[in-house]
Every structure is written in structure tokens, then in C-alpha cells.
Amino acid sequence: MWKSFAEFQELKYNNVEDYRLIKLDFYRRSKPKNNSGLKLPNAEKATIAEDKFTKYLFDGDSPKGLLKGELITKKLGYNFNNY
């Protein structure tokens, strides 16, 4: 994610909103790992058709999906090539 500690500090102290979102994402991901009672049953077996995901979010056929895909890319760094 960051190439250096200096990049991390730049984000933390100069891009407060993105840093807040990264902290929130980390918290939400780690909370179920630390408390098995919060995990969804069989979540590790959940699947989604790849075409629905990539076409809806990233190929532009759906204006709402494309907007969501742009936000996912901007805020989380995920795009068609690395989801």
C-alpha cells in the first residue's frame, strides 16, 4: 500500500479523510477475526459471478455501478485489474 514510512505519514497527517477510511476498513476487517461470534456462517464459501462484479462496477454499462466502481478505486485502491 505504501512504499515508505514517509508516504504513510504523509497520508496520516495530510489526508485525514482517507486515513480515517483506511482505519475504519482495518477495524471492520479485524473485528470478526478477533471474535468468531461476529463472523457470518459460511462466509468463506460465499461466491459472486465475476462478470456481475466486473461489468457492474468497472465497464460502464451501469451508471450507478460505474460510480460505485470509481469510488472503490479512489478510496480503496481496487480496480478492474486488482479486485
N, C-alpha and C positions, 0 to 999 in steps of 0.2 A: 504494500500500500504506500508506504513512504520509503524513499530511498535513503533518507538520513534522519538523524535525530533533529537536525535543524529544520527539515521540512515539516516534521511533526510539530515542533514548537511554533513554526510559522502558522500552521493550521490552528493550533490550540489558542494562540494569543491574538491572531489577526483575522480569523474566520470563525467567529464564535458560533454562528448558527450551524455550520457544517460540523464543527466539533461536537456540539450538543447532539446532533443527529447520530453521529458515529457512536457517542457514548450510550445513547438510548438504544441503538441497534445492538451494541455489545451486551448491554444489560438484558434486553429481551431474549437474546440468544443464549446467554449463560444461565439465566434463571431456571429454565427447565432442566438444564444439565445438572444443576445443583439440587434439584428437588424432583425426583422421579414422579411424584404425585401430580405434577403440573403437565407432564407430557401427554400428548394426545395418544390414545390407543392406536397402535399400528401405524403411527405417523411415518416411520421409516419405510413402510411399504407403499406409501401414497405415490401416485404417479399422475402425470398430466401429459396429454398428447403434445409432442414437441411442436407440431405445426400450429396448434392453437396458441401456444405461448409465443412463439417467434413471429407468427403472422399478425397476431393481435397487437403485440407491443411494438414491434420494430419494422414492419414492412410498409406501413402507411395505408393499409386497406380500411382501417377503422380509425377515424379521427380521435375518438376518446382513447383508444388503445395506444395510438401513437403518442399522444400527450403523456400518458402514463409511462410509456417506454422512455420518453425524453427525460422525465423526472427521475426515473430509476437510474438512468445513465448519469444525469447531473449530480444527484445526491448520493448515490451508492457506488457509481463507477461501473455498473454492469451494463453491457450492451449485447447486441446480437452475437458478437464473437466470443464473449466470455461469460455468458449467463450460466 
